[in-house]
Amino acid sequence: MVSSDFRPGSPNWIGLGSADLAESELFYGSLFGWELGPPGPNGYGLFRSAGRTVAGVGPLTEAEPLPAWTVHFAAADAARVAAAAERSGGAVRVGPTEVPGQGRFVQLTDPTGGRFAVWEAGGTAGLEVVGERGALCRAELHTSDLPGALRFYRGLFGWRSRDSDVPGVEYAVLRPADGEEEFGGLTGVHPRVDVGWLVHFAVADALLATDEVRRLGGSVLVPPEQVPTVGRIAVLADPFGAQFALLEPEPRRP
């Protein structure tokens, strides 16, 4: 589960590239109860849940021309991570870019085609709510080269990993270099899921939430399925095609 301590290499922000901010607010507001604050001069705004920041959202750009969610990982020095990514076969799409008074980001692509970003905290350490219902709870990379992707990200962030407990499943469970909280994983390509990082939002009932996505004009890519030791997961797309997942977590054992 994503943790709010935002250790280096852990997810600390998510942003949506939207073709229509008003329609995105209507969809995610109806699904999760989010509200969109007034966008800034560059069109970038914040989704809030009960007054706390749960995600960022902005218009499509030349660097991000298609609707999609982007996972950001915490780093002490975004420029250093960008240079290391390029040395390891990755590419820099944007940045490093200063957000005055808040921090610095860089948008990257790993050698397998997965898009992600890095956030170097300034005034803003990261999201104000994670790991709760209607908020980011997990990040998962779908990749055609799991060993290669794991080498790349270990080199950038020092992640530790372990193999999945599910027999026959190619999956590496991830945790930060200096933390014990497992925040997600790496897995192989699914025929209906884009290559890249998939954000997961926690819900109380994945079946009911999936029906709501369909009612709101979204698409069901992978119906809710029970994943051992994790919970019930569904993969969906919003009305503009941005993919995300819903996770109904298994109850924690005492």
Secondary structure as UniProt FT lines:
FT   TURN            4..5
FT   TURN            8..9
FT   STRAND          11..18
FT   HELIX           21..32
FT   STRAND          35..36
FT   TURN            41..42
FT   STRAND          45..49
FT   TURN            50..51
FT   STRAND          52..59
FT   STRAND          68..74
FT   HELIX           78..87
FT   TURN            88..89
FT   STRAND          91..99
FT   TURN            100..102
FT   STRAND          103..109
FT   TURN            111..112
FT   STRAND          115..121
FT   STRAND          136..142
FT   HELIX           146..157
FT   STRAND          160..163
FT   TURN            167..168
FT   STRAND          171..175
FT   TURN            177..178
FT   STRAND          184..187
FT   TURN            191..192
FT   STRAND          196..202
FT   HELIX           206..215
FT   TURN            216..217
FT   STRAND          219..227
FT   TURN            228..230
FT   STRAND          231..237
FT   TURN            239..240
FT   STRAND          243..249
//
